[in-house]
Amino acid sequence: MATQKTEVAEGAAQFLTFLLGKEVFAMDIRTVREIIQVGPMTTVPLMPDFVRGVINLRGAVVPVIDLHARFGHAAAQIGKKTCIVIFDAVREGERIELGLLVDAVSEVIEIPADQIEPPPSFGSAVRRDFILGMGKLAARFVIILDPDKAFDISEMAQLCEAAQQTEAA
């Protein structure tokens, strides 16, 4: 657990917070490129439920991950505040842009390193390995996501292949 806390302590203490249902999540602001409105998405056949589709972002094809579905819940309902957070993921040393469909973006916050605890061993709505830590803010906690694990391109590609094999069978 100490290594996770150290990773956060050595990095930036600024996080973009966003909502999924009633839960507040955060990710390191350094990985976020931009926040855009939800627009037309092209669905891609034989993708797992959490791949909502792809968008055209200034000529680049960017996959959009539905965080509700990625975390094992029903697909997100698009609302007035729903948006896509574009961030940088890394696969085999190559930078890849991904979009995260979230219910609403909240704010950029600073969390001191000594206010970040290791992820809980149980009771979270998200897989434990997806969580970098729990940021304490006054009377509530913010779930700090580990994008390298929660949005691991290789793992998601394996899930896509499994979905294709299931459809073919």
HELIX and SHEET records of a PDB file:
HELIX    1   1 ALA A    2  GLU A   10  1                                   9    
HELIX    2   2 ILE A   29  THR A   31  5                                   3    
HELIX    3   3 LEU A   67  ARG A   70  1                                   4    
HELIX    4   4 ALA A  113  GLN A  115  5                                   3    
HELIX    5   5 ARG A  128  PHE A  130  5                                   3    
HELIX    6   6 PRO A  147  ALA A  150  1                                   4    
HELIX    7   7 ILE A  153  ALA A  168  1                                  16    
SHEET    1   A 6 ALA A 104  GLU A 110  0                                        
SHEET    2   A 6 GLN A  14  LEU A  20 -1                                        
SHEET    3   A 6 GLU A  23  ASP A  28 -1                                        
SHEET    4   A 6 ARG A 140  LEU A 145  1                                        
SHEET    5   A 6 ILE A 131  LEU A 137 -1                                        
SHEET    6   A 6 ILE A 116  GLU A 117 -1                                        
SHEET    1   B 5 VAL A  32  GLN A  37  0                                        
SHEET    2   B 5 CYS A  83  ARG A  91 -1                                        
SHEET    3   B 5 GLU A  94  VAL A 102 -1                                        
SHEET    4   B 5 ALA A  60  ASP A  66  1                                        
SHEET    5   B 5 VAL A  51  LEU A  57 -1                                        
END                                                                             
